[in-house]
């Protein structure tokens, strides 16, 4: 259990966000996130939508039906989340 789970509990949205934070430079597909996290494709699609809506995650379409996702490292909220996650892990280790 990592620091975020200790403090906030384990949710699907938190799991997806941590997956993206663990691979900050990679664009990945819904199915890739599902495979890494063990969540279903539909769960990932459901919980990533608010992250895209708040611009914490960038969605880039590749063709008509394929979408890729990664962290929006230019977004101030994303920067705060990453900083908080890093510092929380340091404090709780």
C-alpha positions in Angstrom: 0.0 0.0 0.0 1.4 3.4 -1.0 1.0 6.7 0.7 -2.0 7.8 -1.3 -3.9 4.6 -0.5 -3.0 4.9 3.2 -4.5 8.4 3.4 -7.4 8.3 0.9 -8.1 4.6 0.4 -8.0 2.7 -2.8 -10.3 3.8 -5.6 -10.4 3.1 -9.3 -9.7 6.8 -10.1 -6.8 6.9 -7.8 -5.4 3.7 -9.3 -5.6 5.2 -12.8 -4.0 8.4 -11.7 -1.1 6.6 -10.0 -0.6 4.5 -13.1 -0.3 7.7 -15.2 2.0 9.3 -12.6 4.2 6.2 -12.7 4.5 6.6 -16.5 4.5 10.4 -16.9 6.1 10.6 -20.3 4.1 7.8 -22.0 0.9 8.1 -23.9 -1.1 5.0 -23.3 -4.4 3.4 -24.4 -7.4 2.6 -22.1 -6.6 -1.1 -22.6 -3.0 -0.5 -21.6 -4.1 1.3 -18.4 -6.6 -1.5 -17.7 -3.8 -4.2 -18.1 -1.4 -2.4 -15.8 -4.0 -1.6 -13.1 -6.0 -4.8 -13.3 -9.2 -2.7 -13.8 -11.7 -3.4 -16.5 -11.7 -1.4 -19.7 -15.1 0.1 -18.8 -13.9 1.1 -15.3 -10.9 2.9 -16.7 -13.0 4.7 -19.3 -15.4 5.8 -16.5 -12.8 7.1 -14.1 -10.5 8.7 -16.6 -13.3 11.0 -18.0 -13.3 13.4 -15.0 -9.5 13.6 -15.1 -9.7 14.6 -18.8 -12.5 17.1 -18.0 -10.4 18.8 -15.4 -7.4 18.8 -17.8 -5.3 16.7 -15.5 -5.0 14.1 -18.2 -4.7 14.8 -21.9 -6.6 12.7 -24.4 -5.2 12.5 -27.9 -7.2 10.7 -30.6 -5.4 8.4 -33.0 -7.9 7.8 -35.8 -11.6 7.5 -35.3 -11.8 5.0 -32.4 -8.4 5.0 -30.7 -7.6 7.3 -27.9 -4.4 7.8 -26.0 -3.9 9.4 -22.6 -1.1 10.9 -20.5 -0.7 13.4 -17.7 -0.9 17.1 -18.6 2.3 18.1 -16.9 1.7 21.7 -17.8 -1.5 21.9 -15.8 -1.1 23.6 -12.4 -3.4 21.1 -10.7 -1.4 18.2 -12.1 1.8 19.8 -10.8 0.3 20.1 -7.4 -0.9 16.4 -7.4 2.5 15.2 -8.4 4.3 17.4 -5.8 1.8 16.2 -3.1 2.2 12.6 -4.1 6.0 12.9 -4.0 6.1 14.6 -0.7 3.5 12.4 0.9 5.6 9.3 0.0 8.7 10.9 1.5 6.9 11.7 4.8 5.1 8.3 5.2 8.1 6.1 4.2 
